[in-house]
Amino acid sequence: MTDSGTEHPKPGSDYFEARQERKQWIIDNVVSLLLALCAIFMIRSSIVEAFKIPSGSMLPTLLVGDHIFVNKFAYGLKIPFTDWALDQPLYLWKREAPKRNDIIVFKFPRDDSFYFIKRVVGVPGDVVEVRNKVLTLNGKAVPRDLIAAAESRSTFEELDDPKYNERALDLYDEKLPDSSGGDGRHLMMIEKNNYMGENYGPVTIPQEHLFVMGDNRDFSNDSRFWGFVPYKNVRGKAMVIWLSLWIGFKDRQFFFRPTRYRKLLR
């Protein structure tokens, strides 16, 4: 029995050709979108990825709300997606391992669903110790110069948080021995009346591991409390701040710092 009320388009008709062209347009665009998404995820997995700083453990180097690009190619070229699918990434070829003074993003050793960002202060073979809040490497105190309150005031003002001020904290220019030949200089700060992290170690860093600390020494959950970072957990090296913006709906906070755009990290 034939349904005489339904007429199917015939090949060669204008309607048939238009429908075929529409199908082909949809297919082409879906394929293009899938290829673009695949390329984006490959770049994120192996070349560069964006991260947002959620806490103040790296103050004054990194502020809450800083958006950074992380160079995932810094320590070698990874086979895309292997760091997502496997316990550790597979490399097509490796470059130099993380060095002292590198700011790295890594999977938290106790829960790899979290990403942390800290500064590398010790590499394999180093002996790390903290005495009276002074960092010691291989038996030598890491040099640091106290920055006068008047000079540090502008740094604390940029933090825009009343608990961070020259009365409560000392700001230092620390010179971490840099295995790459640089001077290893960076700012770090210590709270004057906090003694929780006053003493630690000494410990010797095993092979294929790193010792990391936050620049905000008394407000940083780092290697002093949970141990070393395995090489396999390192995801990349912080490169640059491309945006500094924080919107806190719960506490009604809003920060936008345009002057931090393109600030290089070292």
PyMOL commands that set and color helices and strands:
alter all, ss='L'
color gray80, all
select helices_A, chain A and resi 14-46+82-85+149-159+217-219+223-226+231-233+258-260
alter helices_A, ss='H'
color red, helices_A
select strands_A, chain A and resi 48-52+66-71+76-78+91-94+103-107+115-122+127-131+134-137+140-141+144-147+169-175+185-191+200-204+209-213+229-230+234-248+253-256+263-264
alter strands_A, ss='S'
color yellow, strands_A
deselect
rebuild
show_as cartoon
